[in-house]
């Protein structure tokens, strides 16, 4: 049986500071008392003194709503203590305060907990931005959902909601993976017993862009073009042979090139990449640079990404290339990865060249085509003959 002095009592108190705001309203707080010690938590609700009577809001147009919110907040506070008691932990007021402040209670709102975790993590800025998008997305789907309410059924409904919202496949998978990561953090803190994603299969990413074949690249190389069209053609081919993004190409400088290697920190992920551009694809990237003298000359006054994509359409038309998928400047990066993987380069090596932090991201380029199968069979037969 609990010692009466260790039991925590909860009650609502009004205007404890005896100070009204500019609108003449006082703050309602939750008082937690254990023995002769007390701590207080704001409910975020302010009302005028005339609307407060015997522990509840009365005669106010929002009285029912306010009282419902206050009752739920008080119950949530009691659940924190109950959760500790279920784990046979002797709870004190400091533990209650820490759990509330750190958003590490089962009754904490999922979005509040997630934002707290991400803010204190060492994740990259671009990753943190993706998490912020996820949290805004969840608030749209189900505002105020608590950590302990996120179960298998919630995940199923959220995924279906993403599908019904016409969210692109890779974007949907990315958000599910981020949610899974946040729930793993909740498991580590004993906020939930297990991650509902343990039972829910998350599909893999797929390549959103097609890629060009070596034959198609040769057709583009042979075009006789001038001016901006020639510049876009050469920059596109350069990225097909190096895997650079458009944003990284724009920032490419002479100091990034040394001893046949291209070294820079990627703009999007902040990863350091080292690309032996003189050895890949028979050194075609080096030949393009040699024509311009310096990378700054090649990228000077480069059109915007949208303008580049428009010019690329004309280039494909002139080269009489009918691609199965929509071709944009980013297709160059997919082409780089796909051709290297088809030629048998290990996926982990391609991962390093692209600057991917996870090998799963690189694996979406590993499409099995007839050409890939043919090359694999030839390599297999050559090895057999050598034995």
Protein Blocks (a to p, Z undefined) as FASTA:
>chain_A
ZZfklpccddddehklopacfkopacddddddehjbccdddehiacdfklggghiaehia
klmmmmmmmmmmmmmmmmmmmmmmmnopacdfklmmmmmmnopafkbcfklmmmmmmmmm
cbdfklmmmmmmmmmmmmmmmghiafklmcfklmmmmmmmmmmnopafklmmmmmmmmmm
mmmmmmmnomafbdfklmpccdddddfbdcddfklmmmmmmpccehjllmmmmmmmmmmm
nopafklmmmpcfklpgghiacdddfklopacdddfklgghhlmmmmmmmnopaklmmgo
iacfklmmmmmmmmmmmnopacfbdcdfklmmmmmmmmmmmnopafklmmmmnopabfkl
mmmmmcccfklmmmmmmmmmmmmmmZZ
